[in-house]
Amino acid sequence: MAGTQQQAAGGPQPSAALTIDALGRKCPIPIIMLAEQINQVPLNATVAVLADDPAAFTDVPAWCRLKSHHHVGTYELPQGGWAIHVRRNY
């Protein structure tokens, strides 16, 4: 997908300071969970949002642009879904 950093399943995934498990939850729940918890990590730390709702694949990076956080990358999970990594900018 153009403009989106993505790794195939099994590709190296950077470590995250916080992992939010939103698997099985429909959007906007993964974004709400991210918005509520991103301030729990230090500045420039990474939060991994685990999600399998196809809307989250595009909505989390869009939320990052809207809120001025950095979408680090989206990584396929072996069991299905993605780990969407977000770096806290403020």
Secondary structure by P-SEA (a helix, b strand, c coil): cccccccccccccccccccccccccccaaaaaaaaaccccccccbbbbbbbcccccccaaaaaaaaacccccbbbbbcccccbbbbbbcc
